[in-house]
Amino acid sequence: MGFLAFLVIGGGSSLASWIFYPIKRPIKTSSKQLLFVIILGVIAAITSSYLGQWFELFHSGQMLEWLCAIFAATFVGIIYSVALKQN
């Protein structure tokens, strides 16, 4: 999976999970929060991909790599939403 795929899959998945997680937010959301959750998703997607290849669970480009990247980015977006709800 290439760098652009990490950006699109990781950023998109974490942003979607952050947007659709059911918590009360102010009407205006700061762009810093949006950028932060996208960066977290990209890092989670890259980390899950490299760890899966290091543990030899899959090879680059396999479907399981894509699923792990999507799951990790979504999970990070949800965790970030829950952490914001606690504050």
C-alpha distances in whole Angstrom, upper triangle without the diagonal:
4,7,8,6,7,11,11,10,12,14,15,16,18,20,21,22,24,25,26,27,31,33,35,34,36,36,34,31,31,28,27,26,24,22,22,21,18,17,18,15,13,14,14,10,9,12,12,8,10,13,12,11,14,17,15,15,12,9,6,5,8,10,11,8,8,12,12,10,12,15,15,15,18,19,20,21,23,25,25,27,29,30,31,33,35,36
4,5,5,7,9,10,11,12,14,15,16,18,20,21,22,24,25,27,28,32,33,35,34,35,35,33,30,29,26,26,25,23,21,21,20,17,16,17,15,12,13,14,11,10,13,14,10,12,15,15,14,16,19,18,18,15,13,9,9,12,14,15,11,11,15,15,12,14,17,17,16,19,21,20,21,24,25,25,27,30,30,31,33,35,36
4,5,5,6,9,10,10,12,14,15,16,18,19,21,22,24,25,27,30,31,33,31,33,33,31,27,26,23,22,22,20,17,18,18,14,13,15,13,9,11,13,10,8,12,13,11,12,16,16,15,18,20,20,20,17,15,12,12,15,16,17,13,13,16,15,12,14,17,16,15,18,20,19,19,23,24,23,25,28,28,28,31,33,33
4,5,5,6,8,10,10,12,14,15,16,18,20,21,22,24,25,29,30,32,30,31,31,29,26,25,21,21,21,19,16,18,17,13,13,15,13,10,13,14,11,11,15,15,13,15,18,19,18,21,23,23,22,19,18,14,13,16,16,18,15,13,16,16,13,14,17,17,15,17,20,19,19,22,24,23,25,28,28,28,31,33,33
4,5,5,6,8,9,10,11,14,15,16,18,19,20,22,23,27,29,31,29,31,31,29,26,25,22,22,22,19,17,18,17,13,13,15,12,9,12,13,9,10,13,13,11,14,17,16,16,19,21,20,19,17,15,12,10,13,13,14,11,9,12,13,10,11,14,14,12,15,18,17,17,20,22,22,23,26,27,27,30,32,32
4,6,5,5,8,9,10,11,13,15,16,17,19,21,22,25,27,29,27,29,29,27,24,23,20,20,19,17,15,15,14,11,10,11,9,6,8,9,6,6,10,10,9,11,14,14,15,17,19,19,18,16,15,12,12,14,14,14,11,9,12,11,8,9,12,11,10,13,15,14,15,18,19,19,21,23,24,24,27,29,29
4,6,5,5,8,10,11,11,13,15,16,17,19,21,24,25,27,25,27,26,24,21,20,17,17,17,14,12,13,12,8,8,10,8,6,9,10,8,9,12,13,13,15,17,18,18,21,23,23,22,20,19,16,15,17,17,17,14,12,15,14,11,11,14,13,10,13,16,14,14,18,19,18,20,23,23,23,26,28,28
4,6,5,6,8,10,10,11,14,15,16,17,19,23,24,26,25,26,26,24,21,21,18,18,17,14,13,15,13,9,11,12,10,8,12,12,10,11,15,15,14,17,19,19,20,22,24,24,22,20,20,17,15,17,16,17,14,11,13,14,11,10,14,13,11,13,16,15,14,17,19,19,20,23,24,24,26,28,29
4,6,5,6,8,10,10,12,14,15,16,18,21,23,25,24,26,26,25,22,22,19,20,18,15,15,15,13,10,11,12,8,8,11,10,8,10,13,12,12,15,17,16,18,20,21,21,19,18,17,15,13,14,13,13,11,8,10,11,7,6,10,10,8,10,13,13,12,15,17,17,18,21,22,23,25,27,28
4,6,5,6,8,10,11,12,14,16,16,20,21,24,22,25,25,23,20,20,17,17,15,13,12,12,10,7,8,8,5,4,7,7,5,8,10,10,11,13,15,15,17,19,20,21,19,18,18,16,15,16,15,15,12,10,11,10,7,6,9,8,5,8,10,10,10,13,14,14,16,18,19,20,22,24,25
4,6,5,6,8,10,11,12,14,15,19,20,22,20,22,22,20,17,16,14,14,13,10,9,10,8,4,7,8,5,5,9,9,9,11,13,14,14,17,18,19,21,23,24,25,23,22,22,19,18,20,18,18,16,13,14,14,10,9,12,11,7,9,12,10,9,13,15,13,15,18,18,18,21,23,23
4,6,5,6,9,10,10,12,14,17,19,21,19,21,21,20,17,17,15,16,14,11,11,12,10,7,10,11,8,9,12,12,11,13,16,16,16,19,21,20,22,25,26,26,24,22,23,20,18,19,18,18,16,13,13,14,11,9,12,12,8,9,12,12,10,13,15,14,15,18,19,19,21,24,24
4,5,5,6,9,10,11,12,16,17,20,19,22,22,21,18,19,17,17,15,12,13,13,10,8,11,10,7,9,12,10,9,13,15,14,15,18,19,18,21,23,24,24,22,21,21,19,18,18,16,16,14,11,11,11,9,6,8,9,6,5,9,9,8,10,13,13,13,16,18,18,19,22,23
4,5,5,6,9,10,10,14,15,18,17,19,20,19,15,16,15,14,12,10,11,10,6,6,9,8,5,8,10,9,9,13,14,14,15,18,19,19,22,23,24,25,23,22,23,21,20,21,19,18,16,14,13,13,10,8,9,8,5,5,7,7,4,8,10,9,10,13,14,14,16,19,20
4,5,5,6,9,10,13,14,16,14,16,17,16,12,13,12,12,10,7,9,9,6,6,9,9,8,10,13,12,13,16,17,17,19,21,22,23,25,27,28,29,26,26,26,24,23,23,21,21,19,17,16,16,14,11,13,12,9,8,11,10,7,9,12,10,10,14,15,14,16,19,20
4,5,5,6,8,12,13,16,15,17,17,17,14,16,15,16,13,10,13,13,10,10,13,13,10,13,16,14,14,18,19,18,20,23,24,23,26,28,28,29,27,26,27,25,23,23,21,20,19,16,15,16,14,11,12,13,10,8,11,11,8,9,13,12,11,14,16,16,17,20,21
4,6,5,6,10,11,14,14,17,17,18,15,17,16,17,13,12,14,13,10,10,14,12,10,13,15,13,14,17,18,17,19,22,22,22,25,27,27,28,25,25,26,25,24,23,21,20,19,17,15,15,14,10,10,11,9,6,8,9,5,6,10,10,8,11,13,13,14,17,19
4,6,5,9,9,12,11,14,15,14,11,13,13,13,10,9,11,11,8,9,12,11,10,14,15,14,15,19,19,19,21,24,24,24,27,29,29,30,28,28,29,27,26,26,24,23,22,19,18,18,16,13,13,13,10,8,10,9,5,6,9,7,6,9,11,10,11,15,16
4,6,8,9,11,10,12,12,12,10,13,13,14,11,9,13,13,10,11,15,14,13,16,18,17,18,21,22,22,24,27,27,27,30,32,32,33,31,30,31,29,28,28,26,25,24,21,20,20,18,15,16,16,13,11,13,13,9,9,12,11,9,12,14,12,13,17,17
4,6,9,11,11,14,14,15,14,16,17,18,15,13,16,16,13,14,18,17,15,18,20,19,19,23,24,23,24,27,28,27,30,32,32,33,30,30,31,30,28,28,25,24,24,21,19,20,19,15,15,16,14,11,13,13,10,9,13,12,10,12,15,14,14,17,19
4,6,9,10,14,15,16,14,17,18,18,14,14,17,16,13,15,18,16,15,18,20,18,19,23,23,22,24,27,27,27,30,32,31,33,30,30,32,30,29,29,26,25,24,22,20,20,19,16,15,15,14,10,11,12,9,7,10,10,7,9,12,11,10,14,16
4,7,9,13,14,16,15,18,19,20,16,16,19,19,16,18,21,19,19,22,24,22,23,26,27,26,28,31,30,30,34,35,35,36,33,33,35,34,33,32,29,28,28,26,23,23,23,20,18,19,17,14,14,15,12,10,13,13,9,10,13,12,10,13,15
4,6,10,12,14,13,16,18,18,15,15,19,18,15,18,21,19,19,23,24,22,24,27,27,27,29,32,31,32,35,36,36,38,35,35,37,36,35,34,32,30,30,28,26,25,24,22,20,20,19,16,16,16,13,11,12,12,8,8,11,9,7,11,12
4,7,9,12,11,14,17,18,15,16,19,19,17,20,22,21,21,25,26,25,27,30,30,30,32,35,34,35,38,39,39,41,38,39,40,39,38,38,35,34,33,31,29,29,27,25,24,24,21,19,19,19,15,14,15,14,10,11,13,10,8,12,12
4,6,8,8,11,14,15,12,13,16,16,15,17,20,19,20,23,24,24,26,28,29,29,32,34,34,35,37,39,39,41,38,38,40,38,37,37,35,34,33,30,29,28,27,24,24,23,21,19,19,18,15,14,15,13,10,12,13,9,9,12,12
4,5,6,9,13,14,12,13,17,17,16,19,21,21,22,25,26,26,28,31,31,32,34,36,36,37,40,41,42,43,41,41,42,40,39,40,37,37,35,33,32,31,29,27,27,26,23,22,22,21,18,17,19,16,13,15,16,12,12,15,13
4,6,10,13,15,13,14,17,18,18,19,22,22,23,25,27,27,29,31,32,33,35,37,38,39,41,42,43,45,42,42,43,40,39,40,37,37,36,33,32,32,30,27,28,27,24,23,24,23,19,19,21,18,15,18,19,15,15,18,17
4,6,9,12,11,11,14,16,16,17,20,21,21,24,25,26,27,30,31,32,34,36,36,37,40,41,42,43,42,41,42,39,38,39,37,37,35,32,32,32,29,27,27,27,23,22,24,22,18,19,21,18,16,18,19,15,16,19,17
4,6,8,7,8,11,12,12,14,16,17,18,20,22,22,24,26,27,28,30,32,33,34,36,37,38,40,38,38,38,36,35,36,34,33,32,29,29,28,26,24,24,23,20,19,20,18,15,16,18,14,13,16,16,12,14,17,15
4,5,6,7,9,10,11,13,15,16,17,19,21,22,23,25,26,28,29,31,32,34,36,37,38,40,38,37,38,35,35,36,34,34,32,29,29,29,26,24,25,24,20,20,21,19,16,18,18,15,14,17,16,13,15,18,16
4,5,5,6,8,10,11,12,14,15,17,18,20,21,23,24,26,27,29,30,32,33,34,36,37,36,35,35,33,32,33,32,32,29,27,28,27,24,22,24,22,19,19,21,18,15,18,19,15,15,19,18,15,18,20,19
4,5,5,6,9,10,10,12,14,15,16,18,20,21,22,24,26,27,28,30,32,32,34,36,35,34,34,32,31,33,32,31,29,27,27,26,23,22,23,21,18,19,20,16,14,17,17,13,14,17,16,14,17,19,17
4,5,5,6,9,10,11,12,14,15,16,18,20,21,22,24,26,27,28,30,31,33,34,33,33,33,31,30,32,30,29,27,25,25,24,21,20,20,19,15,16,16,13,11,13,14,10,10,14,12,10,13,16,14
4,5,5,6,9,10,11,13,14,15,17,19,20,21,23,25,26,27,29,30,32,33,31,31,31,29,28,29,28,27,25,23,23,22,19,18,19,17,14,14,16,13,10,13,14,11,11,15,15,13,15,18,17
4,6,5,6,9,10,11,12,14,15,17,18,20,21,23,24,26,27,28,30,32,30,30,29,27,26,28,27,27,24,22,23,22,18,18,19,17,14,15,17,14,12,15,16,12,14,17,16,15,18,20,19
4,5,5,6,9,10,11,12,14,15,16,18,20,21,22,24,26,27,28,30,29,28,29,26,26,28,27,26,23,22,22,21,17,17,18,15,12,14,15,11,10,13,13,10,12,15,13,12,16,18,17
4,5,5,6,9,10,10,12,14,15,16,18,20,21,22,24,25,27,28,27,26,27,25,24,26,24,23,21,19,19,18,15,14,15,13,9,10,11,8,6,10,10,7,9,12,12,11,14,16,16
4,5,5,6,9,10,11,12,14,15,17,18,20,21,23,24,26,27,26,25,25,22,22,23,22,22,19,17,18,17,13,13,14,12,9,10,12,10,8,12,13,11,12,16,16,15,18,20,20
4,5,5,6,9,10,11,12,14,15,17,18,20,21,22,24,26,25,24,24,21,22,23,23,22,19,17,18,17,13,14,15,13,10,12,13,10,10,14,14,12,14,17,16,16,19,21,21
4,6,5,6,9,10,10,12,14,15,16,18,20,21,22,24,23,23,23,21,21,23,22,20,18,17,17,15,12,12,13,10,7,10,10,7,8,11,11,9,12,14,13,14,17,18,19
4,5,5,6,9,10,10,12,14,15,16,18,20,21,22,21,20,21,19,18,20,18,17,15,13,13,12,9,9,10,7,4,7,9,6,7,10,11,10,12,15,15,16,18,20,21
4,5,5,6,9,10,11,12,14,15,17,18,20,21,20,19,19,16,16,18,18,17,14,13,14,12,9,10,12,9,7,10,12,10,11,14,15,14,16,19,18,19,22,24,24
4,5,5,6,9,10,11,12,14,15,16,18,20,19,19,19,17,18,19,19,18,14,14,15,13,10,12,13,9,8,12,12,10,11,15,14,13,17,19,18,19,22,23,23
4,6,5,6,8,10,10,12,14,15,16,18,17,17,17,16,17,17,17,15,12,12,12,10,7,9,9,6,5,9,9,7,10,12,12,12,15,17,16,18,21,22,23
4,5,5,6,9,10,11,12,14,15,16,15,14,15,13,13,14,14,12,9,9,10,8,4,7,8,6,6,9,10,10,11,14,15,15,17,19,20,21,23,25,26
4,6,5,6,9,10,11,12,14,15,15,14,14,12,13,14,15,14,10,10,12,10,7,10,12,9,9,13,14,12,15,17,17,17,20,22,22,23,26,27,28
4,5,5,6,8,10,10,12,14,14,14,14,13,15,16,16,14,11,12,13,10,8,12,12,9,10,13,13,12,15,17,16,17,20,21,21,23,25,26,27
4,6,5,6,9,10,10,12,11,11,12,12,13,13,13,11,8,10,10,6,6,9,9,7,9,12,11,11,14,16,16,17,20,21,21,23,25,26,28
4,6,5,6,9,10,10,10,9,9,8,10,10,11,9,6,8,10,7,6,10,11,9,11,14,14,14,17,19,19,20,23,24,24,26,29,30,31
4,5,5,6,9,10,10,10,10,9,12,13,14,12,9,12,13,10,10,14,14,12,14,17,17,16,19,21,21,22,25,26,26,28,30,31,32
4,5,5,6,8,9,10,11,11,14,14,15,12,10,13,13,10,11,14,14,11,14,17,16,16,19,21,20,21,24,25,25,27,29,30,31
4,5,5,6,5,6,8,9,12,11,12,9,7,11,11,8,10,13,13,11,14,17,16,17,20,21,21,23,25,26,26,29,31,31,33
4,5,5,6,6,6,7,10,10,13,10,8,12,13,11,12,15,16,15,17,20,19,20,23,24,24,26,28,29,29,32,34,34,36
4,5,8,9,9,11,14,14,16,14,12,15,16,14,14,18,18,16,19,21,21,21,24,26,25,26,29,30,30,32,34,35,36
4,6,8,10,12,15,14,16,13,12,16,16,13,15,18,17,16,19,21,20,21,24,25,24,26,29,29,29,32,34,34,36
4,5,7,10,13,12,14,11,11,15,15,13,15,18,18,17,20,22,22,23,26,27,27,29,31,32,32,35,36,37,39
4,7,10,12,10,11,8,9,12,12,10,13,16,15,15,18,20,19,21,24,25,25,27,29,29,30,33,34,35,37
4,7,8,7,9,7,6,10,11,10,12,15,15,15,18,20,20,21,24,25,25,27,30,30,31,34,35,36,38
4,6,6,9,9,7,11,13,12,13,16,17,17,19,21,22,23,25,27,27,29,31,32,33,35,37,38,40
4,6,9,9,7,9,12,12,12,15,16,16,17,20,21,22,24,26,27,28,30,31,32,34,36,37,38
4,7,8,6,7,11,11,11,13,16,16,17,19,21,22,23,25,27,28,29,31,32,34,36,37,39
4,5,5,7,9,10,11,13,15,16,17,19,20,22,23,25,26,28,29,31,32,34,35,37,39
4,5,5,6,9,10,11,12,14,16,17,18,20,21,23,24,26,27,29,30,32,33,35,37
4,5,5,6,8,10,10,12,14,15,16,18,20,21,22,24,26,27,28,30,31,33,35
4,5,5,6,9,10,11,12,14,15,17,18,20,21,23,24,26,27,29,30,32,33
4,5,5,6,9,10,11,12,14,15,17,18,20,21,23,24,26,27,29,31,32
4,5,5,6,8,10,11,12,14,15,16,18,20,21,22,24,26,27,29,31
4,5,5,6,8,10,10,12,14,15,16,18,20,21,22,24,26,27,29
4,6,5,6,8,10,11,12,14,15,17,18,20,21,23,24,26,28
4,6,5,6,8,10,11,12,14,15,17,18,20,21,23,25,26
4,6,5,6,9,10,11,12,14,15,16,18,20,21,23,25
4,5,5,6,9,10,10,12,14,15,16,18,20,21,23
4,5,5,6,9,10,11,12,14,15,17,19,20,22
4,5,5,6,9,10,11,12,14,15,17,19,21
4,5,5,6,9,10,11,12,14,15,17,19
4,5,5,6,9,10,10,12,14,15,17
4,6,5,6,9,10,11,12,15,16
4,5,5,6,9,10,11,13,15
4,5,5,6,9,10,11,13
4,5,5,6,9,10,11
4,5,5,6,9,10
4,5,5,6,9
4,5,5,7
4,5,5
4,5
4
